[in-house]
Amino acid sequence: MATIKDIAKMAGVSPATVSRVLNYDPDLSVGIDTKQKVFEAAEELNYTKYKKNAKNAKAKILLIQWYDELEELEDIYYLSIRLGIEKKMEELGFDLIKRSLEDVSDESVDGILALGKFTKEQADLLFNLNENLLFVDFDALDLGYNSLVIDFHQSVSSVLTYLTQRGHQEIGMIAGEEYTRGTHELLEDKRLTIFKEILEQKKILNESFILKAPFTVESGYEVMKQFLIQHPKEFPSAFFASSDALAVGALKAIQELGFKIPEDISVIGFNDISVAKYVSPPLTTIKIHTEWMGELAVETLFSVIHEQAPVARKITIATELIERASTR
C-alpha cells in the first residue's frame, strides 16, 4: 500500500496536507486543484495495472461525464473510473474528448462512453449522436443500450452474510440519494432495495435503522449525527453505507459523539476508494476495481464499434469485501 509520504511526493504537497485531505478535514483551506492532485495521486499509487494490450488502429472517443470536478472530489468513485478510462485511452494512443451532458454537441467520434446516471430522454439523445454507445455505472439495458454495471446483489449479499455470520442481527444502512441532471428525478439506490429484500427474508429488517443522504462525506456525517443524537441507546450494531464517502462521514459522527468503532458500531462502506485505507479506523468496504472498470469500458466500447451485435449487451462486474478495522 502506498504511504502518505508517497502520495505527498507525487502530489507535490506536504504529508500533513495529504492526511487532512484524505480524511476530509473540514477546517483545511486548500484549493480544488490541490485536493484533486492528492486524490488522483492516491488512486494512481493504489492502482494495480492488470494488462497492456495496445492496438494499432486510431480512434476518437467522446466521454460524457455526469459529475463535474468538484462533485468528483465529494465522492471520488467516478474520478477513479475516469482515470482508468483516461489511462487506457492514453496507453492505446487514442483521442479522448471529455464533455458534460450540457456541453455535448454533434461532433465526429467513433463512439461514446457515458459515465454516470441518465434519463431515457438523455440516453436516446446520446444514441442519436452515435450508435456506438456504452453506459458505465448505469443499467440502460431495458432501454436497449449497452451497459457496464456493478453486481449489486452479489455485493450487498456478501455484506449481510459477513455481518450476520459475526452475530449482527440489528443492521442499519445509509442509503444514497442522487438525482438525474436537468429533470432532477430521484434515482433508485439498488443497494437499498436489495438490502431490504434480504433482511426481510431473514426477518431482521428494521426500517427505523435506514437513513438516506446524498453521496458526500458531509451528508454521511450529518445524517449519522442526527440519528445517534435522537437514538443514543437504540441503534444497530452495524451500519452499511452505499458509498465510502457516506461511511467516512458516519465514522466521524460516531466517534465525535463518544461511541467506539467497532466495539459499539461496526461500519462497512462501498467502493474501496483509496481514502478507505487512510481513515481512522481503516474502513471495511466492498471493493470495486474502478480503474480496471474504466479500462474494461474502453475495451467493451471498441468491441461495440467493431462488432455489429444483434442486441444490446450488459456486462456485470463482481466485487469483493475487504475487511479492515471498522468492523468486529
C-alpha positions as CSV (number, residue, x, y, z in Angstrom):
1,M,0.0,0.0,0.0
2,A,1.2,3.5,-0.8
3,T,2.1,5.6,2.2
4,I,1.1,9.2,3.0
5,K,4.7,10.3,2.1
6,D,4.5,8.5,-1.3
7,I,1.2,10.4,-2.1
8,A,2.7,13.7,-0.8
9,K,5.7,13.3,-3.1
10,M,3.7,12.6,-6.2
11,A,1.2,15.4,-5.5
12,G,3.8,17.9,-4.5
13,V,2.4,18.8,-1.1
14,S,3.2,18.0,2.5
15,P,2.3,14.7,4.2
16,A,0.2,16.7,6.7
17,T,-1.8,18.2,3.8
18,V,-2.3,14.7,2.3
19,S,-3.5,13.3,5.6
20,R,-6.0,16.1,6.1
21,V,-7.3,15.9,2.5
22,L,-7.8,12.1,2.7
23,N,-9.6,12.4,6.0
24,Y,-11.9,15.2,4.6
25,D,-10.8,17.7,7.3
26,P,-13.4,20.5,7.1
27,D,-11.0,23.0,8.5
28,L,-8.4,22.5,5.8
29,S,-8.2,25.5,3.5
30,V,-6.7,24.4,0.2
31,G,-8.0,24.8,-3.4
32,I,-9.8,22.2,-5.5
33,D,-6.7,21.8,-7.7
34,T,-4.7,20.7,-4.7
35,K,-7.4,18.3,-3.5
36,Q,-7.6,16.8,-7.0
37,K,-3.9,16.2,-7.2
38,V,-3.9,14.4,-3.8
39,F,-6.9,12.2,-4.7
40,E,-5.6,11.4,-8.1
41,A,-2.1,10.6,-6.7
42,A,-3.7,8.3,-4.1
43,E,-5.8,6.5,-6.7
44,E,-2.8,6.1,-9.1
45,L,-0.4,4.8,-6.4
46,N,-3.0,2.3,-5.1
47,Y,-4.0,1.1,-8.6
48,T,-2.9,-2.3,-9.8
49,K,-2.2,-2.4,-13.5
50,Y,-3.9,-5.5,-15.0
51,K,-2.7,-5.8,-18.6
52,K,-1.4,-3.9,-21.5
53,N,-3.0,-4.6,-24.9
54,A,-2.2,-1.9,-27.4
55,K,-3.9,-1.8,-30.7
56,N,-2.7,-0.2,-33.9
57,A,-6.0,1.4,-35.2
58,K,-6.7,5.0,-34.2
59,A,-10.0,6.0,-32.7
60,K,-11.6,9.1,-31.2
61,I,-13.9,8.6,-28.2
62,L,-16.3,11.0,-26.5
63,L,-16.6,10.7,-22.7
64,I,-19.8,12.2,-21.3
65,Q,-19.2,12.9,-17.6
66,W,-22.1,13.1,-15.1
67,Y,-20.0,14.6,-12.3
68,D,-18.0,17.8,-12.6
69,E,-14.6,18.2,-10.9
70,L,-16.0,19.5,-7.6
71,E,-18.5,16.7,-7.4
72,E,-15.8,14.1,-8.2
73,L,-14.0,15.2,-5.1
74,E,-17.0,14.8,-2.8
75,D,-17.1,11.1,-3.7
76,I,-14.1,10.0,-5.8
77,Y,-15.8,6.8,-7.2
78,Y,-16.4,8.4,-10.6
79,L,-13.0,10.1,-10.5
80,S,-11.2,6.7,-10.2
81,I,-13.3,5.2,-13.1
82,R,-12.5,8.2,-15.2
83,L,-8.8,7.8,-14.5
84,G,-9.0,4.2,-15.7
85,I,-10.6,5.3,-18.9
86,E,-8.0,8.0,-19.5
87,K,-5.1,5.7,-18.8
88,K,-6.4,3.0,-21.2
89,M,-7.0,5.6,-23.9
90,E,-3.5,7.1,-23.5
91,E,-2.0,3.6,-23.5
92,L,-3.7,2.8,-26.8
93,G,-2.7,6.2,-28.2
94,F,-6.4,7.1,-28.9
95,D,-8.1,10.5,-28.6
96,L,-10.4,11.2,-25.7
97,I,-12.8,14.1,-25.7
98,K,-14.4,15.0,-22.4
99,R,-17.8,16.8,-22.2
100,S,-20.6,17.3,-19.8
101,L,-24.1,16.4,-20.9
102,E,-24.9,20.1,-21.1
103,D,-22.0,20.7,-23.5
104,V,-22.5,17.7,-25.8
105,S,-22.5,18.5,-29.5
106,D,-22.8,16.7,-32.7
107,E,-19.1,16.0,-33.3
108,S,-17.4,13.3,-35.3
109,V,-16.3,10.4,-33.0
110,D,-16.1,6.7,-33.2
111,G,-18.1,6.0,-30.1
112,I,-19.4,7.4,-26.8
113,L,-18.8,6.4,-23.2
114,A,-21.5,7.8,-20.9
115,L,-20.3,7.7,-17.3
116,G,-23.0,8.2,-14.6
117,K,-26.8,8.2,-14.4
118,F,-29.1,9.4,-17.2
119,T,-32.8,9.6,-18.1
120,K,-34.4,7.8,-21.0
121,E,-34.5,11.0,-22.9
122,Q,-30.8,11.7,-22.3
123,A,-29.9,8.2,-23.3
124,D,-31.9,8.5,-26.5
125,L,-30.1,11.8,-27.3
126,L,-26.7,10.2,-26.9
127,F,-27.7,7.2,-29.1
128,N,-28.9,9.6,-31.8
129,L,-25.5,11.2,-31.8
130,N,-23.7,7.9,-32.1
131,E,-25.0,4.3,-32.1
132,N,-21.7,3.1,-30.7
133,L,-22.7,3.9,-27.1
134,L,-21.8,2.3,-23.8
135,F,-23.2,3.4,-20.4
136,V,-20.9,2.9,-17.5
137,D,-22.4,2.5,-14.0
138,F,-25.9,2.9,-15.4
139,D,-28.1,-0.1,-16.3
140,A,-29.6,1.0,-19.6
141,L,-30.3,-2.5,-21.0
142,D,-34.1,-2.1,-20.5
143,L,-33.8,1.0,-22.7
144,G,-32.0,-1.1,-25.3
145,Y,-28.4,0.2,-24.7
146,N,-25.1,-1.4,-23.9
147,S,-24.2,-1.2,-20.2
148,L,-21.3,-1.9,-17.8
149,V,-22.6,-2.2,-14.2
150,I,-21.8,-3.5,-10.7
151,D,-23.4,-6.7,-9.4
152,F,-25.2,-5.0,-6.5
153,H,-27.0,-8.2,-5.4
154,Q,-23.7,-10.1,-5.0
155,S,-22.2,-7.1,-3.3
156,V,-25.0,-6.5,-0.7
157,S,-25.5,-10.2,-0.1
158,S,-21.8,-10.5,0.8
159,V,-22.0,-7.6,3.2
160,L,-25.1,-9.0,5.0
161,T,-23.7,-12.6,5.1
162,Y,-20.4,-11.2,6.6
163,L,-22.3,-9.3,9.3
164,T,-24.9,-11.9,10.3
165,Q,-22.2,-14.6,10.5
166,R,-20.4,-12.4,13.0
167,G,-23.5,-12.1,15.2
168,H,-25.1,-8.8,13.9
169,Q,-28.8,-9.0,14.0
170,E,-29.6,-5.3,14.1
171,I,-28.2,-3.8,10.9
172,G,-28.7,-0.3,9.6
173,M,-28.0,1.3,6.3
174,I,-27.1,4.7,5.0
175,A,-28.6,4.7,1.5
176,G,-27.5,7.2,-1.1
177,E,-29.7,9.9,-2.7
178,E,-29.0,11.2,-6.1
179,Y,-30.9,12.8,-8.9
180,T,-30.7,13.0,-12.7
181,R,-29.4,16.1,-14.4
182,G,-31.9,18.7,-15.6
183,T,-35.1,16.8,-14.7
184,H,-34.0,16.2,-11.1
185,E,-35.6,12.8,-10.9
186,L,-34.7,10.8,-7.8
187,L,-32.8,7.7,-8.7
188,E,-33.3,4.3,-7.0
189,D,-30.4,3.1,-4.8
190,K,-30.4,-0.5,-5.8
191,R,-28.3,-1.4,-2.8
192,L,-31.1,-0.3,-0.5
193,T,-33.7,-2.3,-2.5
194,I,-31.6,-5.5,-2.2
195,F,-30.7,-4.7,1.4
196,K,-34.4,-4.6,2.4
197,E,-35.3,-7.7,0.4
198,I,-32.5,-9.8,2.0
199,L,-33.2,-8.6,5.6
200,E,-37.0,-9.1,5.1
201,Q,-36.3,-12.7,4.1
202,K,-34.1,-13.1,7.3
203,K,-36.9,-11.4,9.3
204,I,-34.5,-8.9,10.8
205,L,-35.3,-5.8,8.8
206,N,-35.8,-2.6,11.0
207,E,-37.0,0.3,8.8
208,S,-36.1,2.8,11.5
209,F,-32.4,1.9,11.1
210,I,-32.4,3.0,7.4
211,L,-31.0,6.5,6.8
212,K,-30.8,8.4,3.5
213,A,-28.4,11.1,2.4
214,P,-26.6,12.5,-0.7
215,F,-23.3,10.7,-1.6
216,T,-20.9,13.1,0.3
217,V,-18.8,12.9,3.5
218,E,-20.6,15.8,5.0
219,S,-24.1,14.2,4.4
220,G,-23.0,11.0,5.9
221,Y,-21.7,12.9,8.9
222,E,-24.9,14.9,9.4
223,V,-27.4,12.0,9.0
224,M,-25.5,9.8,11.4
225,K,-25.0,12.5,13.9
226,Q,-28.7,13.3,13.9
227,F,-29.6,9.7,14.2
228,L,-27.4,9.0,17.2
229,I,-28.5,12.2,19.0
230,Q,-32.1,11.1,18.6
231,H,-31.4,7.4,19.4
232,P,-28.5,7.4,21.9
233,K,-29.4,3.9,23.2
234,E,-31.3,2.3,20.4
235,F,-29.0,1.9,17.4
236,P,-27.9,-1.0,15.3
237,S,-24.6,-2.8,16.0
238,A,-23.6,-2.3,12.4
239,F,-24.2,0.2,9.5
240,F,-23.7,-0.5,5.8
241,A,-23.2,2.7,3.7
242,S,-23.9,2.9,0.0
243,S,-20.5,4.6,-0.6
244,D,-17.2,5.1,1.2
245,A,-17.9,8.9,1.3
246,L,-21.0,8.3,3.4
247,A,-19.2,5.8,5.5
248,V,-16.3,8.1,6.2
249,G,-18.8,10.8,7.3
250,A,-20.5,8.3,9.6
251,L,-17.2,7.3,11.2
252,K,-16.6,10.9,12.1
253,A,-20.0,11.4,13.7
254,I,-19.9,8.1,15.6
255,Q,-16.6,8.9,17.2
256,E,-17.4,12.5,17.8
257,L,-20.4,11.5,19.9
258,G,-18.3,9.2,22.0
259,F,-19.1,5.8,20.5
260,K,-16.4,3.3,19.7
261,I,-15.8,1.7,16.3
262,P,-16.1,-1.2,16.0
263,E,-16.9,-2.0,19.7
264,D,-20.2,-0.1,19.7
265,I,-20.9,0.2,16.0
266,S,-19.3,-1.6,13.0
267,V,-19.2,0.3,9.7
268,I,-18.9,-1.0,6.1
269,G,-18.6,1.2,3.1
270,F,-18.9,0.6,-0.6
271,N,-16.3,1.2,-3.5
272,D,-12.9,0.9,-1.6
273,I,-11.7,4.3,-2.9
274,S,-8.1,5.0,-1.8
275,V,-9.3,7.1,1.1
276,A,-10.8,4.0,2.8
277,K,-7.3,2.8,3.8
278,Y,-6.2,6.0,5.4
279,V,-9.2,7.0,7.6
280,S,-9.3,6.0,11.3
281,P,-10.1,3.3,11.8
282,P,-9.4,1.9,8.3
283,L,-12.7,1.1,6.6
284,T,-14.1,-2.3,5.8
285,T,-15.7,-2.0,2.4
286,I,-16.9,-3.6,-0.8
287,K,-14.1,-3.2,-3.3
288,I,-14.9,-2.2,-6.9
289,H,-11.9,-2.3,-9.2
290,T,-12.8,1.1,-10.5
291,E,-9.7,1.8,-12.6
292,W,-10.0,-1.6,-14.2
293,M,-13.7,-0.9,-14.7
294,G,-12.7,2.2,-16.7
295,E,-10.2,0.1,-18.8
296,L,-12.9,-2.5,-19.4
297,A,-15.3,0.2,-20.5
298,V,-12.8,1.3,-23.2
299,E,-12.3,-2.3,-24.4
300,T,-16.0,-3.0,-24.4
301,L,-16.8,0.1,-26.4
302,F,-14.2,-0.9,-29.0
303,S,-15.9,-4.3,-29.2
304,V,-19.2,-2.5,-29.8
305,I,-17.6,-0.3,-32.5
306,H,-16.0,-3.3,-34.4
307,E,-18.9,-5.8,-34.0
308,Q,-22.4,-5.5,-35.3
309,A,-24.2,-7.2,-32.4
310,P,-27.9,-8.0,-32.9
311,V,-28.9,-6.9,-29.4
312,A,-27.6,-4.7,-26.6
313,R,-25.3,-6.3,-24.0
314,K,-24.9,-5.8,-20.3
315,I,-21.6,-6.7,-18.5
316,T,-21.9,-7.1,-14.8
317,I,-18.8,-6.8,-12.6
318,A,-18.4,-8.8,-9.4
319,T,-16.9,-7.2,-6.2
320,E,-15.1,-8.4,-3.1
321,L,-15.3,-7.5,0.6
322,I,-12.2,-6.0,2.1
323,E,-12.1,-6.4,5.9
324,R,-10.4,-3.7,7.9
325,A,-10.6,-2.3,11.4
326,S,-14.0,-0.7,11.2
327,T,-15.8,-4.0,11.8
328,R,-15.7,-6.6,14.5
